[in-house]
Amino acid sequence: MANLKTWDCKSVEVYVQESGNSDVVYNVNWRINCVSDVAKPDGGFYQSSLYSSQQIPAPAEGTFIPFADLTEAIVEGWTKAALGDERVAELYKNLDAQIEAEINPTSLSMQIPSPAPAK
């Protein structure tokens, strides 16, 4: 099973002015979406997602990228770097486990039926 993971790092928080720069990203509100290549009985695909935020360190001297020049890929790279490889791997493992639990559940939610009305 190969699950496709995509990042959404479009929502950011910025300092209006910081160290002489404008609109400096300091926090990223991220989401990782995961889609399985295993089809559900209805033809759709199993999905999971995680959402959180990550503080981004201030840019090193001479490395500031103006907000207008930022891309989602750049911000995703910052987010992954700030999280660290170990944490990213842990998040991916969690997403895979959520999908695996849907495909092969170990528990179910059930309801006790109401008693039949007395005759």
C-alpha positions, 0 to 999 in steps of 0.5 A: 500500500502506497499512500500519497501525502500532500502538504498544504502550507498556504496559511501563514502568520507574519510579522508586519516588520521584523529586522528591517523586513516586511511580512516575515513568516513566523508561523505556518498553519499546515495540513497533511492530506493522505490518500490511499491507493486502496479503493473503498467498496463505494469506489472512493479512496481511504483518506486521513489528514493531520492539521497543526501549526509550526513556528518558523525560525527567523531567516538567517542574515541575507536569506530573507525571501520577500513575501511576494516571492514565496511559494508553497513549496518554499514554506513546506520546506521550512515547515518540514525543516522546523519539524525535523525528519524524525517528527515528519516520519512520525506524522506520516506513520500516524497518517498511514495507521489511520488509513490502515485502521479504516481498511482493517478495523480492530473495533466498530461502533455499534448500537444496542437495538431498542426492545420490540414494543410490547403487544 
